Amino acid sequence: MIIKVFRSYLKRIFDGLFKKKANIKLGLYGSPNAGKSTLANRITKDWLGQEMSVVSNIPHETRDINLKEGVEIRKGGKKLTFNLVDTPGIATKIDYEDFLKFKLNSKEAKQRAKEATKGVIESIKWLDNMDCVLFVLDSTANPYSQINITLIGNLAARNIPVLIAANKTDLKKSNIKKIEAAFPQYKVIGISAERGDNIEELYDALFKVLK
Amino acid sequence: MPHQCVKCATFYPDGSEEILKGCNKCGGRFFFYVKQKHIEEAKDVTVNLSEEEKVQLEEEVMEIIGEKQDEDYPVVLDFETIRVMKPGKYELDLIELFKGKPLVYRLGEGKYVIDIISTLQSNDKNIRDGHKYAEDSDEEIESEEKGN
């Protein structure tokens, strides 16, 4: 038993020493429709010339983990390589009736709800694998939600570095100050993933968080 | 005739020793004498409201406060992690899921399904990692409470 524990301890130290920087996993987390996939597409389009996720107005469009390996961003002679993980939106309630408004039939909506529930569980399971999390928030919505508070609390408990992307700044209702007030311990960058507004500042901040 | 503490508004029935010794909660020695009839009347005001009136009342108060009514009420479940309300309607206990608690689905009154595989995987992982976030955080909270 002692040998087993010692071996596991040595393995952890060894893994830590030789962990390649290229294997950094950057996870995009947040509520459904916060703009995680839009941001993922923006990042991969900017640096790889291709999109990685399907985007739609219907909540829970992303219901599986999407992984893009080897995303390389360059800034002022510096280089940062990471694996980008686009995750399904985290929700406390999933109701197929919400999808009926988007012209899905009842069967499709129920199937979507089932897959979305599975997606939430997957997102949560993957959190432990993340080296850094880009927490995507809809800046037009109330930041004090059970989902946001639970997620940010768990990131802090796991000592995972966090950068907050307050998305949808192109919309009138956007309120970055409210997000900054809600999470004062984290750096908040206001962006519009759809239009690409302020995205360079987000890349700069990523360099600082992932250094 | 019940007595209400002037300081903390705690009620004590007639003849309670607290009236002589002081309030249990705040130590206050001054009490209002409240007629039972008035308490019953006050209860009736809220109890007899119709569901519609209660909703309207809530809306009005939220309007006065200036907050948009948040329909997104927090989900707190029993020991299950996922409650299946009906096909296509789910409620998830994020706090327990983040703690790595087993996937227990509640299908209805007294009907549960436990995902044994995920439970074993989660236990195995916790043992391999040599720590449990859930227990760690619970212990921390407990020790903080004790400290206070």
Boltz contact constraints between the chains, C-beta under 6 A:
constraints:
  - contact:
      token1: [A, 92]
      token2: [B, 75]
      max_distance: 6.0
  - contact:
      token1: [A, 92]
      token2: [B, 92]
      max_distance: 6.0
  - contact:
      token1: [A, 92]
      token2: [B, 94]
      max_distance: 6.0
  - contact:
      token1: [A, 93]
      token2: [B, 91]
      max_distance: 6.0
  - contact:
      token1: [A, 94]
      token2: [B, 90]
      max_distance: 6.0
  - contact:
      token1: [A, 95]
      token2: [B, 89]
      max_distance: 6.0
  - contact:
      token1: [A, 96]
      token2: [B, 88]
      max_distance: 6.0
  - contact:
      token1: [A, 110]
      token2: [B, 87]
      max_distance: 6.0
  - contact:
      token1: [A, 110]
      token2: [B, 88]
      max_distance: 6.0
  - contact:
      token1: [A, 113]
      token2: [B, 88]
      max_distance: 6.0
  - contact:
      token1: [A, 117]
      token2: [B, 90]
      max_distance: 6.0
  - contact:
      token1: [A, 120]
      token2: [B, 92]
      max_distance: 6.0
  - contact:
      token1: [A, 124]
      token2: [B, 97]
      max_distance: 6.0
  - contact:
      token1: [A, 124]
      token2: [B, 98]
      max_distance: 6.0
  - contact:
      token1: [A, 145]
      token2: [B, 72]
      max_distance: 6.0
  - contact:
      token1: [A, 146]
      token2: [B, 74]
      max_distance: 6.0
  - contact:
      token1: [A, 150]
      token2: [B, 94]
      max_distance: 6.0
  - contact:
      token1: [A, 150]
      token2: [B, 95]
      max_distance: 6.0
  - contact:
      token1: [A, 154]
      token2: [B, 98]
      max_distance: 6.0
  - contact:
      token1: [A, 157]
      token2: [B, 133]
      max_distance: 6.0
  - contact:
      token1: [A, 157]
      token2: [B, 137]
      max_distance: 6.0
